[in-house]
Structure formats: C-alpha cells, structure tokens
C-alpha cells in the first residue's frame, strides 16, 4: 500500500477512534497489553484500510503495533492502562459512540458485529490460547520468545480453543498438524 497522505495528527485520530471502538465492545477491560495487541490485530484485520494505520510487526509476543501502544499510553483523556487492564474513560466512551456514528449504517453494523465477535470470543481466552491461535493463523513468529513453548503444548491449547467453541474440529486438526 502507498504511503498515507494524512497528517500524523489525522492518523492518530483514526487510531484513537478505532481503539475506542474496540474497547467499547464489552463492559470490561482487556486484561493485558498482550491481549489488547492481539485483539486489536484481529479486529483491524477485518478493515484493511484501518489495519494499515497500525503498522503491526513481529514482536516478542506476536503481532505488535507501537502506534497502538503510544495511543494507549499518551491519550489519558480516553484510555486507561492499569492493574485492571485497558479500558475507556468517560471521554473515551463518548469518543467510541461518536466514532461509530461517523460511519454509514451498513458499515456501522459491520463494525459492531466485528467488535462484538472479537471481544466476546477473545476476551475469554488465556494469553497463551490467543497467541497460539494468532501465530498459527497469521504467523508473526520471527521474533517470538514463546512460540516454541506454545507449540510444545499445541494439542492442549487447540483442545481448549475447541472446548470454548472458538474453533471447529477441522480447525483443531489443522492447528495440531506440524
């Protein structure tokens, strides 16, 4: 994809709005930064035009976006990252609501469906389950510090994903194959 013609501030606004929408998809924080990065990765994969603004790279624990990390750390009016997890402030909830209203009805429905799916499915996963699924589906293993540990227990992790209804029996077999 070509280089964006938007200013840094405009790109930051897009990232902030998209993160706010993700976090608004459930009435609970995302437990850990690792989980936040993976949920954002999965949510943004649904929207290629948005995905490009996050510049995900292979990192120690899978796909990682420094841009997303910076948004969470630097926009304290909207986002909180503390021992409870990552969640929205009152202003962040307003940002999410207003951001959704900017989309056409069709796109808004797609976004709401996608964010609800990501939050309902992936909030229930352990960090290992989520990382295993992301690694096996999308790669990003080049710099991983945990891929070998996860692959060593792939039958267990794939079994947990199957038991939780996140994957099918067919996908289970794909995940445990070498």
N, C-alpha and C positions, 0 to 999 in steps of 0.2 A: 504494500500500500504506500501511496505517496505521503509525503510529509504534510502535516496538518497546516492549514493556513490560519488557524485560530491563534489568538494570543495565549500566553501562558495562563493568564487570569481566566480566560474563557474555557480553557481546558480544565483548569482547577474547578471551575464551577460545574462543568459536566461531571467530573469525577465525584465531587461532593454530592451532587443530586443523586447520582446512581448509587453511591454508597448509602445515602439516607434511605433511598427506596428499599435497598436490600435489608437494612436494619429494621425498617418498619414492617417487614413481612411477618413478624412474630412479636408477641408481647413479652419477650425475654431476650437477654443479651446473647450474643455469640460468645461461647465460653472462653476461647483462647484466640490469640492473634493468628496462630497456625490455622485454626478452623476458619477464622474470618477470611484469611487469604484464599483458602480453598473454596469457600462458599462464594466469594466474590469472583473467583476464577470461573467457577461453574455457571454462575448467574450471568456473567458478562459474555461467556461463550455463546449464549443464546442470541446476543446482539452484537454482531461483528463490528458495526460502526462504533459502538461504545467500547468494545474489547480493546481496540487499538489505543485508546487513551491510557490504558493501564500499563503497557509495556511489561508484561509478565516475562520473567526469565527463570531458568532453572536455578534453584537455590538449595540450601542445606535440607529443607523440608518440603521440597516440591515447588510448584509454580509460586512465584513471589513478585509482587509489584511494590517497588519503592514509592511510586506515586501514591498508591493507596495507603501505605504506611504513613507517609507525610501528611495526607489528608486527616487521618485519624489523630495524629499527634499534634497537628497545628491548627485545627479548626475546633477549638474547645467550645465555641458557641453552639456547635451542632453535635459533637461526638464526645463520648466519654470512654476511656480505656482504663479500667481499674481492676481490682481483685474480683469484681462481679462479672467482668467480661467487657465486651464492646457493645455500646448501646447509644441511643439518641437522647439528647437533652430535649427540653420542651421546644426550643427553637429548631432542633433537628427534626422533630416530628412535624412541625409546621413546614419545614423545607421539603420533607418527603411528600406530604399531602399536596403542596403547591406544585412540586415537580411532576407528580402524576397527572395533575390537571392540565399540564402543558401538552400532553400527548392527545392524539385523536382517540376516540372511544375504542376503536379496534386495537390500536397499539397499547392503550392503557390496559385493556383486558388481557392482552398477551403478556405484558409486564407483570401484572398482578398474578396471573396464573403461574408464571415462571418463578417469581419471588416466593410465592406460597409453596410451590413444589420444592424449591431449593431449601427453604427454611424448614419445612415440615420433615423432609427426608433426611437432610444432612445434619440438622441440629441434634438428631437422635444418635448419631454415630460417634464412636470414640475417635480420637485424633488418628490412631493407627488405622482404623477402618477407613476413614476418609482419605488419608494419604495413600493407602494401598489402592483404593478404587481409582483415585486420580492418577497415580503413577501408571497403573495397568491400562488405563483408558487413554491417557494423553501423553505419557512419557514424562519429560522434565526430570529425568533421573540423573543427569550428568554430574551434578554436584551434591547429590543426596548423601546425607550422613546416615540415613536409616533404611535405605532400600533393601540392603541385604538382610537386615533384621526382619523387615516386613515380609520379604519373600520366603524366609525360613518358616514363617507361620502362615503361609498363604491359604492352606486348607482351612485353618481356624478362622481367619479373617473373612474369607469368602463365605464360609458357613454362617458367620454372624450376619453378613450382609443379606444372605438368602433368608435366614430366620427372621430378620427385621423387615423383609419384603422390599428391600431396595433393589435387588437383582432377581432375575429369573434363574431357573435351574440351568438353562442353556448358558447364561452369562457366568454362572458359578463354574461350569466346566471349562469355559474359556479362561477364567481367571486362575484356575489352579494348574492349567497346562503350562509346561515350560516353554 
